[in-house]
Amino acid sequence: MTDVLDPRQEAVRILDRVERGGAYASALLEHVEPRFRDRRDRALLHALVLGVLRRRPALDYAVSRLSSRPVQDIDPEVLQILRVGAFMLTAMDRIPSFAVLDVMVSVAAGLGGPGTAGFVNGVLRALARDTAAHQVPAVTPGVVRQLALSQGHPAWWTGRLVQRAGWEGAVELLEADNQPAPTVIRINRSRCTGQVLRQRMSTEGVSLAACRYVPGAFRTEGVVQSTAAFRDGLAYVQDEASQLLPLLLGRSITGRILDACAAPGGKTMILAELADGQSELVAVDRNESRLRKVRQNAERLGHNGIRTLAADMAAPNPVVEGKFDHVLVDAPCSGTGTLRRHPEIRWRLQEEDLSRLAARQEKILIGAASLLAPGGSLVYGVCSMEPEEGEGVAAAFLERHPEFAVTDPRAGLPESCRPLVGDDHFVRTSPVQGMDGFFGALFRRAE
């Protein structure tokens, strides 16, 4: 392939790295997008990468009906070219068909020569002649396989969702998963007010709209990270649901505070805001290189009293000194609550992974709980909507540790957040509500 900077060619490269190299699309886009001066090119690249990942089954379905080769026998990078081309032909009606063919055939020629270009040209030209003829079959209510194909999710996960949410609830969530996730920021209250942040961002072409649930959370329109206000540490990019989790500890906290799975530090920064001047805040992560990101964020936001420590919280006796009055555990998980932002997770996660992840989450929770002082509070959360990782881990933990009890967090939460707490005192959020899907629980240890 040539080195000409083109959003369609870059989309193919990124998709290939995501599928074969295990990379995350969001990280690659964050690195590549600034190389494009024209915001329209940046927007096209973003739409192509995430759009192909969200619609992959339907795109492969169209290719399979038009290709002389089975999809699984097509060279992986050539398949990405076909997916990008098929996405533009079927989902981006503002781009003329001839322009799509011209560019994608050129990309194919640069990759594999005339033979590859001819193959790509034949498949895409056939699709361009009649895109409607290659749409996925209409969904029959109750047929999970059709729903999964139509909505671009794995059949195994779609089936689980239908079982626990019902058909209509599943359709609603799957459709929400396929909507672009908004960029949400949290105001740095230690440096500015909401009014000041609005004014600063507005002068740099970024508009803010207050989120529904969490005070200080704003949806944005515009490139936040390029503003001087962002560089000056007035805000931090973080989804509304993620911002909610530390608030379960209360409006103000004191004593020794532990963020047990801290990197990259978004929740650590909220804990620093909630802590009083006498508190000690320790941010722990297993990976020292990831802790550098915590320190960088703390420096930009002006939270200078945070101590970082590399330790494995899943170990039987985590190497962390002393006891803590408050502990936050945002455990590594399947990420099914973030499929809007990270659609590639759909095609990596397998059902058998859930039990393995839950076992590790329970180990991390037990390790963190061992560091909590009597009478202390412990928050457990995951950006997952899977019962094994949420209620399942909580139940297993409580069964083994009767000195802990689930506590209703509503008294300490902002009033606007209280509707998110269920009768079982657990917090659950969903993309249907316009934010990532999280599970959260507040435990207290007996005196």
C-alpha positions as CSV (number, residue, x, y, z in Angstrom):
1,M,0.0,0.0,0.0
2,T,1.1,3.6,-0.7
3,D,2.0,6.1,2.0
4,V,-0.5,8.7,0.6
5,L,-2.6,10.0,3.6
6,D,-6.2,9.1,2.8
7,P,-8.9,8.4,5.4
8,R,-10.2,5.3,3.5
9,Q,-6.7,3.8,3.3
10,E,-6.0,4.6,6.9
11,A,-9.3,3.0,7.9
12,V,-8.2,-0.2,6.2
13,R,-4.9,-0.1,8.1
14,I,-6.5,0.5,11.4
15,L,-9.1,-2.2,11.0
16,D,-6.4,-4.7,10.1
17,R,-4.4,-3.8,13.2
18,V,-7.5,-4.1,15.3
19,E,-8.5,-7.5,14.0
20,R,-5.1,-9.2,13.6
21,G,-3.0,-7.2,16.1
22,G,-5.4,-7.0,19.0
23,A,-5.2,-3.1,19.0
24,Y,-8.0,-0.9,20.2
25,A,-9.6,1.3,17.5
26,S,-10.0,4.3,19.9
27,A,-6.3,4.4,20.7
28,L,-5.3,4.1,17.0
29,L,-7.8,6.8,16.0
30,E,-6.5,9.1,18.7
31,H,-3.0,8.7,17.3
32,V,-3.8,8.9,13.6
33,E,-6.6,11.5,13.5
34,P,-4.4,14.6,14.3
35,R,-2.4,13.8,11.1
36,F,-5.4,15.0,9.1
37,R,-5.6,18.7,8.8
38,D,-9.1,18.7,7.3
39,R,-11.7,17.9,10.0
40,R,-13.9,16.3,7.3
41,D,-11.2,13.7,6.7
42,R,-10.9,13.1,10.5
43,A,-14.7,12.6,10.7
44,L,-14.7,10.3,7.7
45,L,-11.9,8.1,9.2
46,H,-13.7,7.9,12.5
47,A,-17.0,7.0,10.9
48,L,-15.4,4.3,8.7
49,V,-13.5,2.5,11.4
50,L,-16.3,2.4,14.0
51,G,-19.0,1.9,11.4
52,V,-17.3,-1.1,9.9
53,L,-16.8,-2.6,13.4
54,R,-20.4,-2.1,14.3
55,R,-21.8,-3.4,11.0
56,R,-19.3,-6.2,10.3
57,P,-21.7,-9.1,10.1
58,A,-24.0,-7.3,7.6
59,L,-21.0,-6.2,5.5
60,D,-19.6,-9.8,5.5
61,Y,-23.0,-11.0,4.5
62,A,-23.1,-8.7,1.5
63,V,-19.5,-9.7,0.5
64,S,-20.3,-13.4,0.9
65,R,-23.2,-13.1,-1.6
66,L,-21.1,-11.4,-4.2
67,S,-17.6,-12.9,-3.8
68,S,-16.3,-15.9,-5.7
69,R,-14.4,-16.8,-2.6
70,P,-15.8,-17.6,0.9
71,V,-15.2,-14.7,3.3
72,Q,-13.0,-16.8,5.5
73,D,-10.7,-17.5,2.5
74,I,-10.2,-13.8,1.6
75,D,-6.9,-12.2,2.6
76,P,-7.6,-10.4,5.9
77,E,-6.4,-7.0,4.6
78,V,-8.3,-7.4,1.3
79,L,-11.4,-8.2,3.4
80,Q,-11.0,-5.0,5.2
81,I,-10.9,-3.1,1.9
82,L,-14.1,-4.8,0.9
83,R,-15.7,-4.0,4.3
84,V,-14.8,-0.3,4.1
85,G,-16.1,-0.1,0.5
86,A,-19.3,-2.0,1.3
87,F,-19.9,0.3,4.3
88,M,-19.5,3.4,2.2
89,L,-21.9,2.0,-0.5
90,T,-24.6,0.8,1.9
91,A,-24.4,3.3,4.8
92,M,-22.9,6.6,3.4
93,D,-25.3,7.7,0.6
94,R,-23.6,11.1,0.2
95,I,-20.5,9.5,-1.4
96,P,-21.0,8.6,-5.1
97,S,-20.5,5.0,-6.0
98,F,-18.0,5.8,-8.6
99,A,-15.8,7.6,-6.1
100,V,-16.0,4.7,-3.7
101,L,-15.0,2.2,-6.4
102,D,-12.2,4.5,-7.6
103,V,-10.6,4.9,-4.2
104,M,-11.0,1.4,-2.9
105,V,-9.7,-0.2,-6.1
106,S,-6.7,2.1,-5.9
107,V,-6.1,1.0,-2.4
108,A,-6.4,-2.7,-3.4
109,A,-3.9,-2.2,-6.3
110,G,-1.4,-0.7,-3.9
111,L,-1.8,-3.7,-1.7
112,G,-1.7,-6.6,-4.0
113,G,-1.5,-5.5,-7.7
114,P,-3.9,-5.9,-10.6
115,G,-5.3,-9.3,-9.5
116,T,-6.4,-7.9,-6.1
117,A,-7.7,-4.7,-7.6
118,G,-9.8,-6.7,-10.1
119,F,-11.3,-8.9,-7.4
120,V,-12.2,-5.8,-5.2
121,N,-13.5,-4.0,-8.2
122,G,-15.8,-6.9,-9.2
123,V,-17.3,-7.4,-5.7
124,L,-17.9,-3.7,-5.0
125,R,-19.2,-3.0,-8.5
126,A,-21.8,-5.7,-8.1
127,L,-22.8,-4.3,-4.7
128,A,-23.0,-0.8,-6.2
129,R,-25.4,-1.9,-8.9
130,D,-28.0,-2.9,-6.3
131,T,-27.3,-2.3,-2.6
132,A,-30.8,-3.2,-1.6
133,A,-30.5,-6.7,-3.0
134,H,-27.8,-7.5,-0.5
135,Q,-29.4,-6.1,2.7
136,V,-29.7,-8.6,5.6
137,P,-33.0,-10.4,5.9
138,A,-35.8,-8.7,7.8
139,V,-35.8,-9.7,11.5
140,T,-38.5,-12.1,12.6
141,P,-39.4,-11.4,16.3
142,G,-37.9,-14.1,18.4
143,V,-35.2,-15.2,15.9
144,V,-32.0,-14.3,17.7
145,R,-29.7,-15.1,14.8
146,Q,-31.5,-12.6,12.6
147,L,-31.4,-9.9,15.3
148,A,-27.7,-10.4,15.9
149,L,-26.9,-10.1,12.1
150,S,-29.1,-7.0,11.7
151,Q,-27.8,-5.2,14.8
152,G,-24.1,-6.3,14.4
153,H,-23.6,-8.2,17.7
154,P,-22.5,-11.8,18.4
155,A,-25.4,-14.3,18.4
156,W,-24.3,-15.7,21.7
157,W,-24.4,-12.3,23.4
158,T,-27.6,-11.3,21.7
159,G,-29.3,-14.5,23.0
160,R,-28.2,-13.7,26.5
161,L,-29.5,-10.2,26.3
162,V,-32.9,-11.4,25.0
163,Q,-33.2,-13.8,27.9
164,R,-32.7,-11.2,30.6
165,A,-34.1,-8.1,28.9
166,G,-36.9,-9.5,26.7
167,W,-37.1,-9.0,22.9
168,E,-38.0,-5.4,22.9
169,G,-35.5,-4.5,25.7
170,A,-32.8,-6.3,23.7
171,V,-33.6,-4.5,20.5
172,E,-33.5,-1.1,22.3
173,L,-30.1,-1.8,23.9
174,L,-28.6,-3.2,20.6
175,E,-29.8,-0.1,18.8
176,A,-28.3,2.2,21.5
177,D,-25.0,0.3,21.2
178,N,-24.9,1.2,17.5
179,Q,-25.2,4.9,18.1
180,P,-22.0,7.0,18.3
181,A,-21.0,7.6,21.9
182,P,-20.8,11.2,22.9
183,T,-17.7,12.8,24.3
184,V,-18.3,13.6,27.9
185,I,-16.1,15.6,30.2
186,R,-16.0,16.2,33.9
187,I,-15.3,19.7,35.2
188,N,-12.2,20.1,37.4
189,R,-14.0,21.8,40.4
190,S,-10.7,22.6,42.0
191,R,-9.8,25.0,39.1
192,C,-13.0,26.4,37.7
193,T,-16.8,26.6,37.7
194,G,-19.2,25.3,35.1
195,Q,-19.8,28.8,33.9
196,V,-16.1,29.5,33.5
197,L,-15.6,26.2,31.7
198,R,-18.5,26.9,29.3
199,Q,-17.1,30.3,28.5
200,R,-13.5,29.1,27.9
201,M,-14.7,26.1,25.7
202,S,-17.1,28.3,23.8
203,T,-14.3,30.7,22.7
204,E,-12.5,27.7,21.2
205,G,-15.5,26.3,19.3
206,V,-16.6,23.6,21.8
207,S,-20.1,23.7,23.2
208,L,-21.2,22.0,26.4
209,A,-24.6,20.5,27.5
210,A,-25.1,19.3,31.1
211,C,-25.6,15.6,31.4
212,R,-28.8,14.2,32.9
213,Y,-27.6,12.5,36.0
214,V,-24.1,13.4,37.3
215,P,-23.5,17.1,38.3
216,G,-20.4,18.5,36.7
217,A,-20.6,16.1,33.7
218,F,-21.1,17.7,30.2
219,R,-21.6,16.4,26.7
220,T,-19.5,18.2,24.2
221,E,-19.6,19.2,20.6
222,G,-16.2,19.9,19.2
223,V,-12.6,18.7,19.7
224,V,-12.1,19.1,23.4
225,Q,-8.6,17.8,23.6
226,S,-7.3,20.6,21.3
227,T,-8.5,23.4,23.5
228,A,-6.3,25.5,25.9
229,A,-9.0,25.0,28.6
230,F,-8.4,21.2,28.4
231,R,-4.6,21.6,28.4
232,D,-4.9,23.9,31.4
233,G,-6.5,21.1,33.3
234,L,-10.0,22.5,33.6
235,A,-11.6,19.2,32.4
236,Y,-11.1,15.5,32.0
237,V,-12.7,13.3,29.4
238,Q,-14.8,10.6,31.1
239,D,-18.2,9.0,30.5
240,E,-21.0,10.0,32.8
241,A,-21.4,6.4,34.2
242,S,-17.7,6.2,35.0
243,Q,-17.9,9.5,36.8
244,L,-20.8,8.1,38.9
245,L,-18.9,5.2,40.5
246,P,-16.6,7.2,42.9
247,L,-19.6,9.2,44.0
248,L,-21.0,6.1,45.7
249,L,-18.5,6.7,48.5
250,G,-20.2,10.0,49.3
251,R,-20.1,13.7,48.7
252,S,-17.0,14.2,50.9
253,I,-14.6,11.6,52.2
254,T,-11.7,11.7,54.6
255,G,-9.0,9.5,55.9
256,R,-6.9,7.0,53.8
257,I,-8.4,6.4,50.4
258,L,-7.3,3.6,47.9
259,D,-8.1,3.5,44.2
260,A,-7.3,-0.2,43.7
261,C,-7.3,-0.4,39.9
262,A,-6.5,3.2,39.1
263,A,-5.1,3.6,35.6
264,P,-5.6,5.8,33.6
265,G,-6.8,7.8,36.6
266,G,-10.2,9.3,35.8
267,K,-11.8,8.0,39.0
268,T,-8.6,8.8,41.0
269,M,-9.1,12.4,40.0
270,I,-12.6,12.4,41.3
271,L,-11.5,10.9,44.5
272,A,-9.0,13.7,44.9
273,E,-11.8,16.2,44.5
274,L,-14.0,14.4,47.1
275,A,-11.2,14.1,49.6
276,D,-10.6,16.7,52.3
277,G,-7.2,18.3,53.0
278,Q,-6.3,15.7,55.7
279,S,-6.8,12.7,53.4
280,E,-4.2,10.4,51.9
281,L,-4.9,9.1,48.4
282,V,-3.1,6.1,47.0
283,A,-3.5,5.0,43.4
284,V,-2.6,1.3,42.7
285,D,-2.3,-0.5,39.4
286,R,-0.6,-3.7,38.4
287,N,1.2,-2.0,35.5
288,E,3.9,0.6,36.3
289,S,3.7,2.0,32.8
290,R,0.0,2.6,33.1
291,L,0.6,4.5,36.4
292,R,2.6,7.1,34.4
293,K,-0.8,8.0,32.8
294,V,-2.2,8.6,36.3
295,R,0.6,10.8,37.2
296,Q,0.3,12.8,34.0
297,N,-3.4,13.4,34.5
298,A,-2.8,14.4,38.1
299,E,-0.2,16.9,37.0
300,R,-2.4,18.4,34.3
301,L,-5.4,18.7,36.7
302,G,-3.3,20.0,39.6
303,H,-3.9,17.1,42.0
304,N,-0.4,16.8,43.5
305,G,-1.0,14.8,46.6
306,I,-1.7,11.4,44.9
307,R,0.8,8.6,45.7
308,T,1.1,5.9,43.0
309,L,2.0,2.3,43.7
310,A,2.5,-0.8,41.4
311,A,0.8,-3.8,43.0
312,D,-1.3,-6.8,41.9
313,M,-4.6,-6.5,43.8
314,A,-5.5,-10.1,42.7
315,A,-2.6,-11.5,44.8
316,P,-3.6,-13.2,48.1
317,N,-1.8,-10.5,50.1
318,P,-1.5,-7.3,48.0
319,V,1.8,-5.5,48.8
320,V,0.1,-2.3,50.0
321,E,0.9,-1.0,53.5
322,G,-1.7,-0.2,56.1
323,K,-5.5,-0.1,56.2
324,F,-7.8,2.3,54.3
325,D,-11.1,4.0,55.2
326,H,-12.4,4.1,51.7
327,V,-11.5,1.7,48.8
328,L,-12.6,1.9,45.1
329,V,-12.4,-1.1,42.9
330,D,-13.1,-0.5,39.2
331,A,-12.2,-4.0,38.1
332,P,-10.9,-5.1,34.7
333,C,-13.9,-6.7,32.9
334,S,-15.5,-7.8,29.6
335,G,-16.4,-4.2,28.7
336,T,-19.8,-5.0,27.4
337,G,-21.1,-1.8,28.8
338,T,-18.7,0.1,26.4
339,L,-19.6,-1.5,23.1
340,R,-20.6,2.0,21.7
341,R,-17.0,3.2,22.2
342,H,-15.2,-0.1,21.6
343,P,-17.2,-2.2,19.1
344,E,-14.2,-4.5,18.5
345,I,-15.0,-6.1,21.9
346,R,-18.0,-7.7,20.2
347,W,-15.8,-9.8,18.1
348,R,-13.1,-10.7,20.7
349,L,-15.2,-11.7,23.7
350,Q,-16.4,-15.3,24.0
351,E,-19.0,-16.5,26.4
352,E,-16.5,-18.7,28.3
353,D,-14.4,-15.6,29.1
354,L,-17.1,-14.3,31.5
355,S,-16.4,-16.9,34.2
356,R,-12.7,-16.4,33.9
357,L,-13.1,-12.7,34.3
358,A,-15.5,-13.0,37.2
359,A,-13.0,-15.2,39.0
360,R,-10.3,-12.6,38.7
361,Q,-12.7,-9.8,39.7
362,E,-13.5,-11.7,42.9
363,K,-9.8,-12.1,43.7
364,I,-9.3,-8.4,43.2
365,L,-12.3,-7.5,45.3
366,I,-11.1,-9.8,48.1
367,G,-7.6,-8.4,47.9
368,A,-8.9,-4.8,48.1
369,A,-11.3,-5.7,50.9
370,S,-8.4,-7.1,53.0
371,L,-7.0,-3.5,53.1
372,L,-10.2,-1.9,54.3
373,A,-10.4,-0.8,58.0
374,P,-13.3,-1.8,60.2
375,G,-16.3,0.5,59.5
376,G,-14.8,1.5,56.1
377,S,-16.6,1.7,52.8
378,L,-15.8,-0.2,49.6
379,V,-17.1,0.4,46.1
380,Y,-17.0,-2.4,43.5
381,G,-17.8,-1.6,39.9
382,V,-17.3,-2.9,36.3
383,C,-18.1,-1.4,32.9
384,S,-20.0,-4.6,32.1
385,M,-23.7,-5.5,32.0
386,E,-23.1,-9.2,32.5
387,P,-24.6,-10.7,35.7
388,E,-21.6,-12.9,36.3
389,E,-19.3,-9.8,36.6
390,G,-21.8,-7.7,38.6
391,E,-24.3,-9.3,40.9
392,G,-22.5,-12.7,40.7
393,V,-19.2,-11.3,42.0
394,A,-21.0,-9.3,44.7
395,A,-22.9,-12.4,45.9
396,A,-19.9,-14.6,46.0
397,F,-17.9,-12.0,47.9
398,L,-20.7,-11.5,50.5
399,E,-21.0,-15.2,51.0
400,R,-17.3,-15.6,51.8
401,H,-17.1,-12.3,53.8
402,P,-20.1,-11.9,56.2
403,E,-18.4,-9.0,57.8
404,F,-19.4,-6.9,54.8
405,A,-22.9,-5.8,53.9
406,V,-24.4,-4.1,50.8
407,T,-25.3,-0.5,51.7
408,D,-27.9,1.8,50.0
409,P,-25.7,4.6,48.5
410,R,-28.6,7.0,47.8
411,A,-28.1,9.1,50.9
412,G,-24.6,10.1,49.8
413,L,-25.4,10.5,46.1
414,P,-26.6,13.7,44.4
415,E,-30.4,13.6,44.1
416,S,-30.2,13.4,40.3
417,C,-28.3,10.1,40.5
418,R,-30.6,8.3,42.9
419,P,-33.0,6.9,40.3
420,L,-30.1,4.8,39.1
421,V,-30.1,2.8,42.3
422,G,-32.2,-0.3,42.3
423,D,-34.3,-1.9,45.1
424,D,-31.3,-4.2,45.7
425,H,-29.2,-1.1,46.3
426,F,-27.0,-1.8,43.3
427,V,-26.3,0.8,40.6
428,R,-26.9,-0.1,37.0
429,T,-26.5,2.2,34.0
430,S,-27.0,1.5,30.3
431,P,-26.4,3.0,26.8
432,V,-30.2,3.3,26.6
433,Q,-29.8,6.0,29.2
434,G,-27.2,7.7,27.1
435,M,-24.1,6.5,29.0
436,D,-21.9,3.4,29.3
437,G,-23.3,0.3,31.0
438,F,-21.9,0.0,34.5
439,F,-22.6,-2.1,37.6
440,G,-21.8,-0.5,41.0
441,A,-22.1,-1.7,44.6
442,L,-21.3,0.0,47.9
443,F,-20.2,-2.3,50.8
444,R,-19.5,-1.4,54.4
445,R,-17.3,-3.4,56.8
446,A,-18.6,-4.1,60.2
447,E,-17.1,-2.0,63.0
